[in-house]
Amino acid sequence: MIVRKLRLQRGWSQDQLSQLSGLSVRTIQRIERGQKPGLESLKSLAAVFEIDVNDLQMEPEMNNKKVQVTDEEKMALEQVKDIKSFYSNLMTYVVVIAMLFVINYLTDPSYIWAWWPTLGWGIGVISHGLSAFEVVNLFGPEWEKKQVEKRLGRKL
């Protein structure tokens, strides 16, 4: 996560960072996804970013003065994860529903039963999309805050 943030702060692509550091693009992708890098990789990245190797090993939330993740960035990262999850759900939906229609057609084309799972799962996908893109946010941060305060016995 620190590597991604430092790379983005400088406006570099993964390919550019790969060329500057001498690491493969695949290695940089793995590190940005959270895989622990080797010491040589850390040294290469630290040299490129002109920071200490120890700063790359620290988590951003652990009072690292050089690299801090703001609340706004955390929220943006969380929203991107939600959108990614939605697209993954949507792709699975399309593939599975297509297969169900093929199975339905091959087994009994006189009754199209595949509409039922299409409708049921489709409602869930639409709900997921509305939530991910924050069109309808019934259980968003405000709701969470109210629930926490309620359980702690505090008044808002």
C-alpha positions as CSV (number, residue, x, y, z in Angstrom):
1,M,0.0,0.0,0.0
2,I,2.8,2.4,0.8
3,V,4.5,1.6,-2.5
4,R,1.3,2.3,-4.4
5,K,0.7,5.6,-2.6
6,L,4.3,6.8,-3.2
7,R,4.1,5.8,-6.9
8,L,0.8,7.6,-7.4
9,Q,2.1,10.7,-5.6
10,R,4.8,10.9,-8.2
11,G,2.4,10.2,-11.0
12,W,4.3,7.1,-12.1
13,S,2.8,4.0,-13.7
14,Q,3.7,0.6,-12.5
15,D,5.8,0.2,-15.7
16,Q,7.7,3.4,-15.0
17,L,8.4,2.3,-11.5
18,S,9.6,-1.0,-12.8
19,Q,12.0,0.6,-15.2
20,L,13.3,3.0,-12.5
21,S,13.7,0.3,-9.8
22,G,14.9,-2.6,-12.0
23,L,12.1,-4.8,-10.7
24,S,9.5,-6.5,-12.9
25,V,6.0,-5.1,-13.3
26,R,4.7,-8.3,-11.8
27,T,6.8,-7.9,-8.7
28,I,5.5,-4.3,-8.2
29,Q,1.9,-5.5,-8.6
30,R,2.5,-8.2,-6.0
31,I,4.0,-5.7,-3.6
32,E,1.2,-3.2,-4.1
33,R,-1.4,-6.0,-3.4
34,G,0.2,-6.6,0.0
35,Q,2.7,-9.4,-0.6
36,K,5.8,-8.9,1.5
37,P,8.8,-7.9,-0.7
38,G,12.4,-9.2,-0.3
39,L,15.1,-7.1,1.1
40,E,16.7,-6.4,-2.3
41,S,13.3,-5.3,-3.7
42,L,12.9,-3.0,-0.7
43,K,16.3,-1.5,-1.3
44,S,15.6,-0.8,-4.9
45,L,12.3,0.8,-4.1
46,A,13.7,2.9,-1.3
47,A,16.4,4.2,-3.6
48,V,13.9,5.2,-6.2
49,F,11.6,6.9,-3.7
50,E,14.6,8.4,-1.9
51,I,13.4,7.1,1.5
52,D,14.7,4.8,4.1
53,V,14.0,1.0,3.7
54,N,12.4,1.0,7.2
55,D,9.8,3.6,6.0
56,L,8.7,1.2,3.2
57,Q,8.2,-1.6,5.8
58,M,6.0,0.4,8.1
59,E,2.2,0.5,7.7
60,P,0.9,4.0,6.8
61,E,-1.3,4.1,9.9
62,M,1.6,3.6,12.2
63,N,2.6,7.3,12.5
64,N,4.9,7.2,9.6
65,K,5.6,10.9,9.1
66,K,6.7,10.5,5.5
67,V,3.7,8.4,4.2
68,Q,0.3,8.9,5.8
69,V,-3.0,7.8,4.5
70,T,-5.7,10.4,5.2
71,D,-9.3,9.6,6.1
72,E,-10.3,10.9,2.7
73,E,-7.9,8.5,1.0
74,K,-9.1,5.6,3.1
75,M,-12.7,6.3,2.1
76,A,-11.7,6.5,-1.5
77,L,-9.9,3.2,-1.3
78,E,-12.8,1.6,0.4
79,Q,-15.2,2.9,-2.3
80,V,-12.9,1.6,-5.1
81,K,-12.9,-1.8,-3.3
82,D,-16.7,-1.8,-3.2
83,I,-16.9,-0.9,-6.9
84,K,-14.4,-3.7,-7.8
85,S,-16.5,-6.1,-5.8
86,F,-19.6,-5.0,-7.7
87,Y,-17.9,-5.6,-11.1
88,S,-16.8,-9.0,-10.0
89,N,-20.3,-9.8,-8.8
90,L,-21.7,-8.5,-12.1
91,M,-19.3,-10.6,-14.3
92,T,-20.1,-13.7,-12.3
93,Y,-23.8,-13.0,-12.7
94,V,-23.5,-12.6,-16.5
95,V,-21.5,-15.8,-16.9
96,V,-23.7,-18.0,-14.6
97,I,-27.0,-16.7,-16.0
98,A,-25.8,-17.3,-19.6
99,M,-24.9,-20.8,-18.6
100,L,-28.3,-21.3,-17.0
101,F,-30.0,-20.2,-20.1
102,V,-27.9,-22.6,-22.2
103,I,-28.7,-25.5,-19.8
104,N,-32.4,-24.5,-19.9
105,Y,-32.4,-24.4,-23.7
106,L,-30.7,-27.8,-24.0
107,T,-32.8,-29.6,-21.4
108,D,-36.3,-28.2,-21.9
109,P,-36.8,-25.2,-24.2
110,S,-40.6,-25.3,-23.7
111,Y,-40.4,-23.8,-20.2
112,I,-37.8,-21.1,-19.6
113,W,-37.1,-21.5,-15.9
114,A,-33.8,-19.6,-16.1
115,W,-35.8,-16.3,-15.7
116,W,-36.3,-17.0,-12.0
117,P,-32.6,-17.0,-11.0
118,T,-32.0,-14.1,-13.4
119,L,-34.7,-12.1,-11.6
120,G,-33.7,-13.1,-8.0
121,W,-29.9,-12.6,-8.4
122,G,-30.5,-9.6,-10.6
123,I,-32.2,-7.8,-7.8
124,G,-29.2,-8.5,-5.6
125,V,-26.8,-7.2,-8.3
126,I,-28.8,-4.0,-8.8
127,S,-28.8,-3.5,-5.0
128,H,-25.1,-4.0,-4.9
129,G,-24.5,-1.6,-7.7
130,L,-26.6,1.1,-6.1
131,S,-24.7,0.7,-2.9
132,A,-21.2,0.5,-4.5
133,F,-21.8,3.7,-6.5
134,E,-23.5,5.3,-3.5
135,V,-26.7,6.1,-5.4
136,V,-28.7,4.7,-2.4
137,N,-26.7,4.5,0.8
138,L,-29.0,3.0,3.4
139,F,-26.2,1.6,5.5
140,G,-23.5,4.1,4.9
141,P,-21.1,5.8,7.3
142,E,-23.8,8.0,8.9
143,W,-25.9,4.9,9.7
144,E,-22.8,3.2,11.1
145,K,-21.9,6.2,13.3
146,K,-25.4,6.4,14.7
147,Q,-25.4,2.6,15.5
148,V,-22.0,2.9,17.3
149,E,-23.1,5.9,19.3
150,K,-26.4,4.1,20.1
151,R,-24.6,1.1,21.4
152,L,-22.2,3.2,23.4
153,G,-25.1,5.0,25.0
154,R,-24.1,8.4,23.7
155,K,-26.5,11.0,22.2
156,L,-25.8,12.6,18.9
